[in-house]
Amino acid sequence: MKDELVKTVDHGRNLGAEYVEARAQQLFKTLLTTKDGKVEVAKEGIESGAGVRVLLNGAWGFVSLGKLESKLLAEAVDGAVRLAKAASLRVKKPVKLVETRAMEDRIVAYPKKNPRDVTVEEKIDVALTMDKTIFGYDNRMKSCTIDYLDVTGTNHFVNSDGTYIEQDKLYVWSRIQASAREANIFASGREEIGSTSGFEIFNTEIPEKVGTMIAKRIINQLKAKTPKGGTFPAVIGPNVVGVFIHEAMGHLAEADLTLSGSILYDKLGKQIASDAVTVYDDGTVAGAFGSFKYDDEGVLTQKTPLIEKGELTGLMHNRETAYMLNAEPTGNARAENFRFEPIIRMRNTYLAPGDRTFEELIEGIDFGYYLKSFRGGQANLDGTFQVGIQEAYEIVKGQLGAPVRNASISGNTLETLHKVDAVGRDFELWPGRCGKGQTAFICDGGPDIRVREVIIGGGA
């Protein structure tokens, strides 16, 4: 494979390209879906192909192909060069790349339980055990859909700077969605499981334990009250902190979106949050769903500080934005697969822990809310956000009170970050998937935090 990709890159250089990279993948995937105790989808297969990207006259050209054959790779380079030449006729600001050190490396995954060695029957059994546990918890449970995916294989990367990397790819992921009904009250819940370690994730995320947790959360919603609308103090749990940091702050700190006009555009070096807030995007967390050693431009991943004690100190970069902003690349260039060009994506994005206990966070609140688990979220470049909450409780005179359902929080990111006045000592990361024209596996999370006030609504 290395020789073929080196020839591909050399061919692009001979055609006049300033820079050439070739990414090839050979992957094995299992995809399952169960619904209400029945298997609806069960697929296994090998997926292979390559993506070729060239930079010529300050413009990019990209072509992907589904077969790893010498002739097709050469044709892909020809096509990418033609596209770059055409694009260069209209380019307003020529693309330039920051220099990086050439690397040669082989990264091998060592799962304790390789998903490729696990039978489809065992994978189905994991899903159906969760399903059975959920329906067996309470007869008010009405539906359950479980998706399962594992990916194993190897990425190969070569560029004209002299880098060659072989990097094993290993993901195990599952999403569980369920609902319940009592009279005219409907409740639903979701959970995701994900790891880059191996199928042994289900030794800790035991199917019966996961099913019970989800069913209990949903059934508790049936007896929950709707929240009071308005502005209240809140303690926000790691699961909700993660999606808030990811959606409301993380995307704004992806340098391509920053340059497109996010509210962080002119904020580097400025205070954008309370001094209790420190945020990282970190690709080095062992086993986490957003971890890897090299990104899809061959850049070594790292722990990137975004906010340090309230000050915006960094952004997430690829080689192009790093050149534009006179910064170092951070290892955030990621492509969903060989069919896509790499773009700036988050990895594991989290708010760093502090020193408060949970009891200390809630004790001073006369009335407010504890927001434990999220349902969904979205944010805009102007900093406005909304996060739906699937599990929440009142806080009354410093104690947890009655559960509430269908809550949401909204507001302005920077205003909300300035209102964080205490940070807990606990810490959790939660796996997920992020869409930005492509899908990327990520983690987000943090500790419990206290916010002096946030807008609470009754819908998600």
C-alpha positions as CSV (number, residue, x, y, z in Angstrom):
1,M,0.0,0.0,0.0
2,K,2.8,2.4,0.9
3,D,4.5,2.1,-2.5
4,E,1.2,2.7,-4.4
5,L,0.4,5.8,-2.3
6,V,3.9,7.2,-2.7
7,K,3.6,6.8,-6.5
8,T,0.3,8.6,-6.4
9,V,1.7,11.5,-4.5
10,D,4.8,11.7,-6.8
11,H,2.5,11.7,-9.8
12,G,0.6,14.7,-8.4
13,R,3.9,16.5,-7.9
14,N,5.0,15.8,-11.4
15,L,1.8,17.4,-12.6
16,G,2.7,20.6,-10.9
17,A,0.8,20.4,-7.6
18,E,2.4,22.3,-4.7
19,Y,1.1,19.7,-2.2
20,V,-0.4,16.2,-2.6
21,E,-1.9,13.8,0.0
22,A,-3.4,10.4,-0.4
23,R,-5.5,8.7,2.3
24,A,-6.5,5.0,1.9
25,Q,-8.7,2.9,4.1
26,Q,-9.5,-0.7,4.5
27,L,-12.3,-1.2,7.0
28,F,-14.5,-3.9,8.3
29,K,-17.9,-2.8,9.6
30,T,-20.8,-4.4,11.5
31,L,-24.1,-2.5,11.6
32,L,-27.2,-3.7,13.6
33,T,-30.6,-2.2,14.4
34,T,-33.1,-3.8,16.7
35,K,-36.6,-2.5,17.3
36,D,-39.0,-3.7,20.0
37,G,-37.2,-7.0,20.4
38,K,-36.7,-7.8,16.7
39,V,-33.6,-7.5,14.5
40,E,-34.4,-5.1,11.6
41,V,-30.9,-4.6,10.2
42,A,-27.8,-6.9,10.4
43,K,-24.9,-6.1,8.0
44,E,-21.3,-6.9,7.8
45,G,-18.8,-6.0,5.1
46,I,-15.5,-4.6,4.0
47,E,-15.2,-1.0,2.8
48,S,-12.1,0.2,1.1
49,G,-11.1,3.2,-1.0
50,A,-8.9,6.3,-1.2
51,G,-9.2,10.0,-1.3
52,V,-6.6,12.2,-3.1
53,R,-6.2,15.9,-2.4
54,V,-3.9,18.3,-4.2
55,L,-3.1,22.0,-3.7
56,L,-2.3,23.8,-7.0
57,N,-2.2,27.5,-7.7
58,G,-3.6,28.2,-4.2
59,A,-6.7,26.0,-4.7
60,W,-7.8,22.5,-3.6
61,G,-8.8,19.6,-5.8
62,F,-10.2,16.4,-4.3
63,V,-11.3,13.1,-5.8
64,S,-12.3,9.9,-4.0
65,L,-12.4,6.3,-5.4
66,G,-13.8,3.1,-4.2
67,K,-11.0,0.7,-5.4
68,L,-7.4,0.7,-4.5
69,E,-5.9,0.2,-8.0
70,S,-2.8,1.9,-9.4
71,K,-4.6,3.0,-12.6
72,L,-7.5,4.4,-10.7
73,L,-5.3,6.2,-8.2
74,A,-3.4,7.9,-11.1
75,E,-6.7,8.9,-12.7
76,A,-7.8,10.3,-9.4
77,V,-4.7,12.5,-9.2
78,D,-5.4,13.7,-12.8
79,G,-8.9,14.6,-11.8
80,A,-7.9,16.4,-8.6
81,V,-5.4,18.4,-10.5
82,R,-8.0,19.4,-13.1
83,L,-10.4,20.5,-10.3
84,A,-7.7,22.5,-8.6
85,K,-6.8,24.3,-11.8
86,A,-10.4,25.2,-12.5
87,A,-10.9,26.4,-8.9
88,S,-7.7,28.5,-8.9
89,L,-9.2,30.7,-11.7
90,R,-11.7,32.1,-9.2
91,V,-9.8,31.9,-5.9
92,K,-9.7,35.2,-4.1
93,K,-7.2,34.2,-1.4
94,P,-4.8,31.4,-2.3
95,V,-4.6,28.6,0.2
96,K,-1.3,28.2,2.0
97,L,-0.3,25.5,4.5
98,V,1.7,25.9,7.7
99,E,4.8,23.7,7.6
100,T,4.8,20.5,9.7
101,R,7.5,17.9,10.5
102,A,7.5,14.8,8.3
103,M,6.4,11.8,10.3
104,E,6.7,8.0,9.7
105,D,4.8,5.9,12.2
106,R,2.7,2.8,12.7
107,I,-0.1,2.9,15.3
108,V,-1.5,-0.5,16.3
109,A,-4.7,-1.0,18.3
110,Y,-4.6,-3.6,21.0
111,P,-8.2,-4.3,22.1
112,K,-8.7,-6.8,24.9
113,K,-11.7,-8.0,22.9
114,N,-11.5,-7.2,19.2
115,P,-15.1,-6.6,17.8
116,R,-14.0,-8.5,14.7
117,D,-13.5,-11.6,16.8
118,V,-17.0,-11.3,18.3
119,T,-19.8,-13.1,16.5
120,V,-22.8,-11.3,15.1
121,E,-25.0,-13.4,17.3
122,E,-23.2,-12.1,20.4
123,K,-23.5,-8.5,19.2
124,I,-27.2,-9.0,18.6
125,D,-27.5,-10.6,22.1
126,V,-26.1,-7.4,23.7
127,A,-28.7,-5.3,21.9
128,L,-31.6,-7.6,22.7
129,T,-30.6,-7.9,26.3
130,M,-30.8,-4.1,26.7
131,D,-34.1,-4.2,24.9
132,K,-35.5,-7.0,27.1
133,T,-34.3,-5.2,30.2
134,I,-36.0,-1.9,29.2
135,F,-39.4,-3.6,28.4
136,G,-39.1,-5.7,31.6
137,Y,-38.6,-2.7,33.8
138,D,-42.1,-1.4,33.6
139,N,-45.2,-2.2,31.4
140,R,-45.5,1.4,30.5
141,M,-42.4,1.2,28.3
142,K,-43.8,1.2,24.7
143,S,-40.8,1.3,22.3
144,C,-37.1,0.7,22.1
145,T,-34.7,1.1,19.1
146,I,-31.1,0.2,19.4
147,D,-28.4,0.9,16.9
148,Y,-25.0,-0.8,17.0
149,L,-21.9,-0.1,14.9
150,D,-18.3,-1.3,15.0
151,V,-15.5,-0.3,12.7
152,T,-12.0,-2.0,12.5
153,G,-9.3,-1.6,10.0
154,T,-6.4,0.6,9.0
155,N,-5.9,4.1,7.6
156,H,-2.9,4.8,5.4
157,F,-1.7,8.4,4.9
158,V,1.0,9.7,2.6
159,N,1.8,13.3,1.7
160,S,4.4,15.2,-0.4
161,D,6.1,16.5,2.7
162,G,7.4,13.0,3.4
163,T,4.9,11.8,5.9
164,Y,3.7,8.2,5.9
165,I,1.4,6.9,8.7
166,E,-0.4,3.6,9.1
167,Q,-3.0,4.0,11.9
168,D,-5.4,1.3,13.1
169,K,-9.1,2.4,13.4
170,L,-11.3,0.9,16.0
171,Y,-14.7,2.1,17.1
172,V,-17.5,0.4,19.0
173,W,-20.7,2.4,19.3
174,S,-24.3,1.9,20.3
175,R,-27.3,4.3,20.7
176,I,-30.4,3.3,22.6
177,Q,-33.7,5.2,22.2
178,A,-36.8,4.3,24.1
179,S,-40.2,5.7,25.1
180,A,-43.1,5.2,27.6
181,R,-46.6,6.3,27.9
182,E,-49.2,6.6,30.7
183,A,-52.6,8.0,29.8
184,N,-51.8,11.2,27.8
185,I,-48.3,11.6,29.0
186,F,-45.5,10.6,26.7
187,A,-41.8,10.3,27.8
188,S,-38.7,9.3,25.9
189,G,-35.0,8.9,26.6
190,R,-31.7,8.1,24.9
191,E,-28.2,7.1,25.7
192,E,-25.0,6.5,23.6
193,I,-22.1,4.1,24.4
194,G,-18.8,4.5,22.6
195,S,-15.2,3.5,22.9
196,T,-12.0,3.2,20.9
197,S,-10.7,0.4,23.2
198,G,-12.8,-2.5,22.0
199,F,-15.8,-4.7,22.6
200,E,-14.8,-4.9,26.3
201,I,-16.8,-1.6,26.7
202,F,-19.7,-3.9,27.4
203,N,-17.9,-5.3,30.5
204,T,-18.4,-1.9,32.1
205,E,-21.5,-0.7,30.2
206,I,-23.3,-4.0,31.1
207,P,-26.4,-4.3,28.9
208,E,-28.7,-5.0,31.9
209,K,-27.3,-2.0,33.8
210,V,-27.7,0.3,30.7
211,G,-31.2,-0.9,30.0
212,T,-32.3,-0.3,33.7
213,M,-30.8,3.2,33.8
214,I,-32.6,4.3,30.6
215,A,-35.9,2.7,31.6
216,K,-35.8,4.2,35.1
217,R,-35.0,7.7,33.7
218,I,-38.0,7.5,31.3
219,I,-40.5,6.1,33.8
220,N,-39.5,8.9,36.3
221,Q,-40.5,11.4,33.6
222,L,-44.0,10.1,33.6
223,K,-44.6,11.4,37.1
224,A,-42.5,14.5,36.7
225,K,-43.9,18.1,36.6
226,T,-43.2,20.6,33.9
227,P,-40.6,23.3,34.9
228,K,-41.4,26.9,35.6
229,G,-40.4,29.1,32.7
230,G,-38.0,31.9,33.4
231,T,-34.5,32.6,34.6
232,F,-33.2,30.5,37.5
233,P,-29.9,29.3,39.0
234,A,-28.9,25.8,37.9
235,V,-26.5,23.1,38.6
236,I,-25.6,21.4,35.3
237,G,-24.4,17.8,35.2
238,P,-21.5,16.5,33.2
239,N,-23.7,15.1,30.4
240,V,-25.3,18.5,29.8
241,V,-22.1,20.4,30.4
242,G,-20.5,18.4,27.6
243,V,-23.2,19.1,25.0
244,F,-23.2,22.8,26.0
245,I,-19.5,23.1,25.7
246,H,-19.5,21.2,22.4
247,E,-22.4,22.9,20.7
248,A,-22.4,26.4,22.2
249,M,-18.7,26.9,22.6
250,G,-16.7,24.2,20.8
251,H,-18.0,24.9,17.3
252,L,-17.3,28.6,17.7
253,A,-13.7,27.7,18.4
254,E,-13.2,25.6,15.2
255,A,-11.0,28.0,13.4
256,D,-12.9,27.7,10.0
257,L,-16.1,28.7,11.7
258,T,-14.3,31.4,13.7
259,L,-13.1,32.9,10.5
260,S,-16.6,32.6,9.1
261,G,-17.8,35.0,11.7
262,S,-18.4,33.3,15.0
263,I,-18.5,35.5,18.0
264,L,-15.0,34.4,19.0
265,Y,-13.5,36.0,15.9
266,D,-11.9,38.9,17.8
267,K,-11.8,37.4,21.2
268,L,-8.4,35.6,21.4
269,G,-6.5,36.8,24.5
270,K,-9.7,38.2,26.0
271,Q,-11.8,37.1,28.9
272,I,-14.9,35.4,27.6
273,A,-15.9,33.4,30.7
274,S,-15.6,33.5,34.5
275,D,-12.2,32.5,35.9
276,A,-13.8,29.2,37.0
277,V,-13.9,28.0,33.4
278,T,-11.1,26.1,31.7
279,V,-11.9,24.2,28.5
280,Y,-9.8,21.8,26.4
281,D,-10.2,19.9,23.2
282,D,-8.1,16.8,23.7
283,G,-7.3,14.0,21.3
284,T,-5.0,12.1,23.7
285,V,-7.6,10.7,26.3
286,A,-7.0,6.9,26.3
287,G,-9.9,4.9,25.0
288,A,-12.2,8.0,24.5
289,F,-14.4,8.1,21.5
290,G,-12.7,11.2,20.0
291,S,-9.1,10.0,20.5
292,F,-6.5,9.2,17.9
293,K,-2.7,9.7,17.4
294,Y,-2.7,11.5,14.1
295,D,-5.4,13.5,12.3
296,D,-6.2,13.2,8.6
297,E,-3.5,15.6,7.6
298,G,-0.9,13.5,9.4
299,V,-0.6,16.0,12.3
300,L,0.0,14.7,15.8
301,T,-3.0,15.1,18.0
302,Q,-2.6,17.0,21.3
303,K,-4.4,18.5,24.3
304,T,-5.4,21.9,23.1
305,P,-6.4,24.6,25.6
306,L,-9.3,26.7,24.4
307,I,-10.2,28.7,27.5
308,E,-7.9,29.0,30.5
309,K,-9.4,30.6,33.6
310,G,-11.9,32.4,31.5
311,E,-9.5,33.7,28.8
312,L,-9.8,32.5,25.2
313,T,-6.3,31.2,24.6
314,G,-6.7,28.9,21.5
315,L,-8.7,27.6,18.6
316,M,-8.8,24.3,16.8
317,H,-6.8,24.3,13.6
318,N,-6.0,22.4,10.4
319,R,-2.8,23.3,8.5
320,E,-4.7,25.9,6.4
321,T,-6.2,28.0,9.2
322,A,-3.0,27.7,11.3
323,Y,-1.2,29.5,8.4
324,M,-3.9,32.1,8.2
325,L,-3.8,32.9,11.9
326,N,-0.1,32.4,12.5
327,A,-0.7,29.4,14.8
328,E,0.4,25.8,15.2
329,P,-1.9,23.1,13.7
330,T,-3.6,21.3,16.6
331,G,-4.4,17.9,15.0
332,N,-8.1,18.6,14.4
333,A,-8.4,17.9,10.7
334,R,-10.7,14.9,10.4
335,A,-12.6,13.2,7.5
336,E,-15.6,10.9,8.0
337,N,-13.9,8.4,5.6
338,F,-12.0,8.4,2.3
339,R,-14.9,9.9,0.5
340,F,-14.6,13.2,2.3
341,E,-12.0,16.0,2.6
342,P,-10.7,16.6,6.1
343,I,-12.1,19.6,7.9
344,I,-11.7,21.0,11.4
345,R,-13.6,18.8,13.9
346,M,-13.6,18.4,17.6
347,R,-12.2,15.4,19.4
348,N,-12.8,15.2,23.2
349,T,-14.1,18.6,24.3
350,Y,-14.6,19.2,28.0
351,L,-14.7,21.7,30.8
352,A,-11.9,21.0,33.3
353,P,-12.9,19.9,36.9
354,G,-12.7,22.2,39.9
355,D,-12.8,21.5,43.7
356,R,-16.4,21.6,44.8
357,T,-18.6,18.7,46.0
358,F,-22.1,18.3,44.5
359,E,-23.5,19.2,47.9
360,E,-21.6,22.4,47.9
361,L,-22.9,23.3,44.5
362,I,-26.5,23.0,45.4
363,E,-26.5,24.1,49.0
364,G,-26.8,27.8,48.4
365,I,-29.7,27.6,45.9
366,D,-33.1,28.5,47.3
367,F,-34.9,27.5,44.2
368,G,-33.4,26.3,40.9
369,Y,-32.8,23.2,38.8
370,Y,-30.4,20.3,38.5
371,L,-30.0,19.5,34.8
372,K,-28.7,15.9,34.7
373,S,-29.0,14.6,31.1
374,F,-29.5,16.2,27.7
375,R,-31.9,15.3,24.9
376,G,-30.4,17.4,22.0
377,G,-28.8,20.7,21.4
378,Q,-28.0,23.3,18.8
379,A,-26.1,26.6,18.6
380,N,-25.5,29.5,16.2
381,L,-22.4,31.5,15.2
382,D,-23.8,34.5,17.0
383,G,-23.5,32.5,20.3
384,T,-27.2,31.7,20.9
385,F,-27.9,28.2,22.0
386,Q,-30.6,25.8,23.1
387,V,-30.2,22.4,24.8
388,G,-33.0,20.1,25.5
389,I,-33.0,18.2,28.8
390,Q,-34.3,14.7,29.3
391,E,-33.7,14.4,33.0
392,A,-33.9,17.2,35.5
393,Y,-34.9,18.0,39.1
394,E,-35.9,21.0,41.1
395,I,-33.5,22.3,43.7
396,V,-35.4,23.5,46.8
397,K,-33.6,25.1,49.7
398,G,-30.3,23.5,48.9
399,Q,-31.8,20.0,48.4
400,L,-32.8,18.0,45.3
401,G,-36.5,18.0,44.8
402,A,-39.1,16.7,42.4
403,P,-38.3,15.6,38.9
404,V,-39.3,17.8,35.9
405,R,-39.8,16.8,32.3
406,N,-39.4,18.4,28.9
407,A,-37.1,21.1,30.2
408,S,-34.7,23.1,28.1
409,I,-32.1,25.8,28.6
410,S,-31.2,28.6,26.3
411,G,-29.3,31.8,26.1
412,N,-26.0,33.4,24.9
413,T,-22.9,31.3,25.2
414,L,-20.5,34.0,26.5
415,E,-23.1,35.4,28.9
416,T,-23.7,32.0,30.3
417,L,-20.0,31.2,30.6
418,H,-19.5,34.4,32.6
419,K,-22.2,33.2,35.1
420,V,-20.4,30.0,36.0
421,D,-19.5,30.6,39.6
422,A,-18.5,27.1,40.9
423,V,-17.1,24.0,39.3
424,G,-17.3,20.5,40.8
425,R,-14.5,18.0,41.3
426,D,-16.2,15.1,39.6
427,F,-15.6,14.4,35.9
428,E,-17.2,12.4,33.1
429,L,-16.8,12.1,29.3
430,W,-19.8,11.0,27.2
431,P,-19.4,9.6,23.6
432,G,-21.4,11.0,20.7
433,R,-21.4,11.8,17.1
434,C,-21.2,15.3,15.6
435,G,-22.5,16.4,12.2
436,K,-20.8,19.2,10.2
437,G,-21.5,18.0,6.7
438,Q,-19.8,14.8,7.8
439,T,-20.1,12.6,10.9
440,A,-17.3,12.5,13.4
441,F,-17.1,10.4,16.6
442,I,-16.4,12.6,19.6
443,C,-16.6,12.9,23.3
444,D,-17.7,15.8,25.5
445,G,-18.2,16.3,29.2
446,G,-16.8,17.8,32.3
447,P,-17.8,18.1,36.0
448,D,-21.0,19.4,37.6
449,I,-21.1,23.2,37.4
450,R,-23.2,25.9,38.9
451,V,-24.5,28.8,36.9
452,R,-25.9,31.9,38.7
453,E,-28.8,32.0,36.2
454,V,-29.9,30.5,32.9
455,I,-33.2,30.6,30.9
456,I,-35.3,27.5,31.7
457,G,-38.0,26.6,29.2
458,G,-40.6,23.9,29.0
459,G,-39.7,22.5,25.6
460,A,-36.7,20.9,23.8
